[in-house]
Amino acid sequence: MYVTVSDFIKEWSKEAILTQKVLEGLTDDSLNQKVYSEGRTLGRIAWHLTTSIPEYLAEFGLNIKGVDHSENVPSSAKEIVETFIEVSSRAAQIIEHQWTDNSLEQTQEAFGRQESNAQILMGLIKHIVHHRGQMTVLMRQAGLKPFGVYGPPKEDWIRFGVENPPQ
């Protein structure tokens, strides 16, 4: 759990870079990939992950501008990446300027339960990690090699001398 805003910002920065690298692996064509016919597209998930950051923070009292036209998924993977970079950077700045270390201890209603602001920020990171995982599966289905977030993708195991990577 985060005790200081600085602790959160350090982890947020690392996770934002990892998410950016996953997003940079998208192609315009891959944005239409679905798990099943009624499911969300890869583009919808990537855009949701991006646009939900300011929405989430605003829900919990931070004064942050949302993404214009957040309901319209761009057809450009590059636009999603650029928007994510801007939004994730702005989110860090807003949190640093609007919350203090003491703010992290304060509690408020979050998804039907009382949570500290530190827990709420952890929830934001977990939300991004959750959708990033969905994206890597859809990237595979779209024929793309995903970025190795917490370890190498199967194609990169050979660099470590492993010819038959774990399944």
CORURHU-V198015 format. One record per backbone hydrogen bond with DSSP energy under -1.0 kcal/mol. CO is the residue of the C=O (numbers start at 1). NH is the residue of the N-H. E is the energy in kcal/mol with one decimal. If there is no record, write none. Layout:
co:CO nh:NH e:E
co:CO nh:NH e:E
This chain:
co:4 nh:8 e:-1.6
co:5 nh:9 e:-2.8
co:6 nh:10 e:-2.3
co:7 nh:11 e:-1.8
co:8 nh:12 e:-3.4
co:9 nh:13 e:-2.6
co:10 nh:14 e:-1.7
co:11 nh:15 e:-2.7
co:12 nh:16 e:-2.7
co:13 nh:17 e:-1.9
co:14 nh:18 e:-2.0
co:15 nh:19 e:-2.5
co:16 nh:20 e:-2.7
co:17 nh:21 e:-2.2
co:18 nh:22 e:-1.8
co:19 nh:23 e:-2.8
co:20 nh:24 e:-2.5
co:22 nh:25 e:-1.3
co:23 nh:26 e:-1.8
co:29 nh:32 e:-1.2
co:30 nh:33 e:-2.1
co:31 nh:43 e:-2.7
co:33 nh:42 e:-2.1
co:36 nh:39 e:-1.9
co:41 nh:45 e:-2.3
co:42 nh:46 e:-2.5
co:43 nh:47 e:-2.6
co:44 nh:48 e:-2.7
co:45 nh:49 e:-2.8
co:46 nh:50 e:-1.7
co:47 nh:51 e:-3.2
co:48 nh:52 e:-2.3
co:51 nh:55 e:-1.0
co:52 nh:56 e:-3.0
co:53 nh:57 e:-2.2
co:54 nh:58 e:-2.6
co:55 nh:59 e:-2.0
co:57 nh:62 e:-2.1
co:58 nh:61 e:-1.8
co:62 nh:64 e:-1.1
co:67 nh:70 e:-1.1
co:69 nh:72 e:-1.6
co:76 nh:80 e:-1.5
co:77 nh:81 e:-2.3
co:78 nh:82 e:-2.7
co:79 nh:83 e:-2.4
co:80 nh:84 e:-2.6
co:81 nh:85 e:-2.6
co:82 nh:86 e:-2.0
co:83 nh:87 e:-3.0
co:84 nh:88 e:-3.1
co:85 nh:89 e:-1.8
co:86 nh:90 e:-2.5
co:87 nh:91 e:-2.6
co:88 nh:92 e:-1.7
co:89 nh:93 e:-2.0
co:90 nh:94 e:-2.7
co:91 nh:95 e:-2.5
co:92 nh:96 e:-2.4
co:93 nh:97 e:-2.0
co:94 nh:98 e:-2.4
co:95 nh:99 e:-2.1
co:100 nh:104 e:-1.0
co:102 nh:105 e:-1.2
co:104 nh:118 e:-2.1
co:106 nh:117 e:-2.3
co:108 nh:115 e:-2.5
co:113 nh:110 e:-3.4
co:115 nh:108 e:-2.3
co:116 nh:120 e:-2.2
co:117 nh:121 e:-2.3
co:118 nh:122 e:-2.0
co:119 nh:123 e:-2.2
co:120 nh:124 e:-1.6
co:121 nh:125 e:-1.8
co:122 nh:126 e:-2.6
co:123 nh:127 e:-2.3
co:124 nh:128 e:-1.9
co:125 nh:129 e:-2.6
co:126 nh:130 e:-2.6
co:127 nh:131 e:-2.1
co:128 nh:132 e:-2.5
co:129 nh:133 e:-2.1
co:130 nh:134 e:-1.7
co:131 nh:135 e:-2.3
co:132 nh:136 e:-1.9
co:133 nh:137 e:-1.5
co:134 nh:138 e:-2.2
co:135 nh:139 e:-2.7
co:136 nh:140 e:-1.8
co:137 nh:141 e:-2.1
co:138 nh:142 e:-1.6
co:139 nh:144 e:-3.0
co:140 nh:143 e:-1.8
co:147 nh:149 e:-1.2
co:153 nh:156 e:-2.0
co:156 nh:159 e:-1.2
co:157 nh:160 e:-1.9
co:157 nh:162 e:-1.8
co:158 nh:161 e:-1.9
